[in-house]
Amino acid sequence: MSVPVGKRKTSPLEWQVLATDIRVEIIRLMGSEKIVPKSMRFTLALPTVKDAHALVRSVIHARDVYPTDRQAYELRRRHLMDAVGWCDVLEDDMALIKAIWDNTDLNRFDRTIARLEREKLLLRNRMAADRKTARDKGFLPHDLVDGQ
C-alpha cells in the first residue's frame, strides 16, 4: 500500500538521526578548549562546524524529496551525494585537527570518524535502494549506469 505524497511523514531513519548526532558531536568537540584552543577557533573550529551543518542540510533536503519520478530521483541522489561529500570533508577536518594538535583526545576523534564512515555507508545504501526503486517503477532504465 502506497502513501500519498501529501500524507508522508518523516521517519526516524538511521541515516537522518546519525547526521544530526554527528553535528552535535562535532559542535561539542570544536567547543572544547582542550581540543581546539581559542586562538584557533576561527581557523579550525568554525569551518568544521559549518561543514557539519552543511551535512545535516544535505540530509534534510534528501529526506524531503521522495523519488516518485526521474527528476525527484536525480534531485534526491544529488543531495545524498552532497551529504557523502560533506562526510569526506569532515573526515579531512578531523584529520587536520589531529595532525595540528598532538595532545588532543584521539579517541573522541576516532569515534567521530567511525560515525562519519557509518553515515557514508548508510547514505550509499540509501542511494542504491533509491536506484532499485526507480528501476522497479520504470522511470530509470535498467541498463543506465549512475552518472550517465
N, C-alpha and C positions, 0 to 999 in steps of 0.2 A: 504494500500500500504506500502510495506516494503522498507526501505532504505538500500542499500548495506553497509556492514561493512566499506568499504574503504571510503564511502562518508558521513558517520555520522559526525555530528559536535556537539560540546559541547553546551548544552542548559543551560541557567542560572536557574537551578532549585534551589528551596529554600534551600535544604539541603547542596548544594555546596556553595552557597553565604553566608549562615549563618555561616558555618565553618570558612570562611575567615574573616567575621566580628568579630567572637569570638576571633580569633587570634589577630586581630588589637586591639580590646578592651583590651585583656589581656596584650599585649605589652604596651599599654598606662597606664594601671593600675600599672604594675610592674615597669615602668619607672618613676612613680610619687614618689617624695621624701616624700610626705605626707602619702603615703600608705606603701611603703617599704623603710626604711632608707638605706643609702648607706652601712652601716655596715652589712646589711642582704641581699645585692644584690646577692651575690654568693650562699648564703644558701637557700634563698626563691625564689627570682625573676628569676634567671637564669633557674632553673629546671622547673618552671611553664611555662616560655616562650618556653622552649624546648618541653614540653608536648603539648602546643598549636600548635607548628609547626608539631608535630607528628600527631595530629588530622587532620590537613589540608592535610598532606601527605597521610594519610589513605583514606580520602575522594577523593583526586585526583586519587589515584590508583583504588578505587572503580568506580569512574566515567569513567575511561579509559577502563574498562572491561565491555563488554555488554554480558549478559547471552544468548548466542546462542547455547550452548551445556552444558552438565553437568559439565565439567571441568571449563568452564568460569563462570558458575553459582556458583560453590563452591569457586572459587578464589574471585569473587566479594563479596560473602557472608562473606568470611574471612576478607576482607578489611573493609566491613561495620561493622562487629563485633569488629574489632580492633578500629574503629572510636568510636563506642559506649563505648568501654573500656577507650579510651582516654578522653571522656567526663566525665566518672566517676572519673578518676584520677584528672582531672582539678577541678571538684567539691570538691574533697578532698583537693586539694591545696588551693582553695579559703577558705574552712572551717578552714584549719590550719592557714592561714594568719589572718583570722578574730579572731581566738582564741588567737593568739600571740599578736596582736596589737588591743587593745580595742578602740583606738581613731581613727580608720580608718572610712572612709565614707562607712557605711554598705549598703547604697542604691546602690552604684555602684557595690558592690559585689553581692547583691541580684539580680540586673538586669542581671549580667553575669551568675549567677547560673540559673536564669529563662531561659536565652537563651540556656544554656547547656542542660537543661531539654527539651526544644523545639527541639534542634538538635537531642537528643536521640530519641525522638518520631518520627521525620522525618526519621531518619535512620532505625528505626524498621519498619516503614511503607514501606520504600523502600525495605527492606528485604522481607516483606510479599508480596509486589507486584511482586518482582522477583520470589518468590516461586510460586505464582499463574501463572505467565508467563511460568515458567519452567514446571509446571504440565500441562498447556494447550498445550504446544508444544510437550509434551510427553517425554522429556528427564529426567524427575523426576517423579517417581511413585506417584500416588495419595495417597497411603497408607503409604508413607515414612514420618516418624516423623523427625523433624530437629535434627541434631546431630548424626544421625544413617546412 
